């Protein structure tokens, strides 16, 4: 009789929001680490004095990563 009539209490919602916040924080850390790794690759690959080449390399990597997801 009560199918489809669940009530989510405040404590359940708070717990769910905290869990989502932790997941987002972990994703952000991963994204930051990827950005650092790509920047390090760019510095290893190109002459450090050519900032535009580094920028192009990072954009190319980011585009490749975005297309693969």
C-alpha positions in Angstrom: 0.0 0.0 0.0 2.8 2.4 0.7 4.9 1.7 -2.4 6.5 4.8 -3.8 5.7 6.9 -0.8 9.1 7.0 1.0 9.9 10.0 3.1 13.6 11.1 3.4 14.3 12.6 6.8 16.7 15.5 7.4 19.4 13.2 8.8 19.3 11.0 5.6 19.5 14.0 3.4 22.4 15.5 5.4 24.3 12.2 5.2 23.7 12.0 1.5 24.9 15.5 1.0 28.1 14.8 3.0 28.7 11.7 0.9 28.3 13.7 -2.3 30.7 16.4 -1.0 33.3 13.7 -0.2 33.0 12.2 -3.7 33.3 15.7 -5.3 36.4 16.5 -3.2 38.0 13.2 -4.3 37.3 14.0 -7.9 38.7 17.5 -7.5 41.9 16.0 -6.1 42.2 13.6 -9.0 41.7 16.4 -11.5 44.3 18.6 -9.8 46.8 15.7 -9.9 46.1 15.1 -13.6 46.7 18.8 -14.3 50.0 18.7 -12.4 51.1 15.6 -14.3 50.2 17.1 -17.7 52.1 20.3 -16.8 55.1 18.3 -15.8 55.0 16.3 -19.1 54.8 19.6 -21.0 57.8 21.1 -19.2 59.8 17.9 -19.9 58.7 17.8 -23.5 59.2 21.5 -24.5 61.7 24.2 -23.9 60.5 26.0 -20.7 61.0 29.4 -22.3 58.3 28.7 -24.9 55.1 29.1 -22.8 52.8 29.0 -25.9 54.1 25.5 -26.8 53.4 24.4 -23.2 49.9 25.8 -23.4 49.2 24.0 -26.7 50.5 20.7 -25.3 48.3 21.0 -22.2 45.2 21.9 -24.3 46.0 18.9 -26.6 46.2 16.5 -23.7 43.0 17.9 -22.1 41.1 17.6 -25.3 42.3 14.0 -25.7 41.2 13.2 -22.1 37.8 14.9 -22.6 37.2 12.9 -25.8 38.1 9.6 -24.2 35.4 10.0 -21.4 
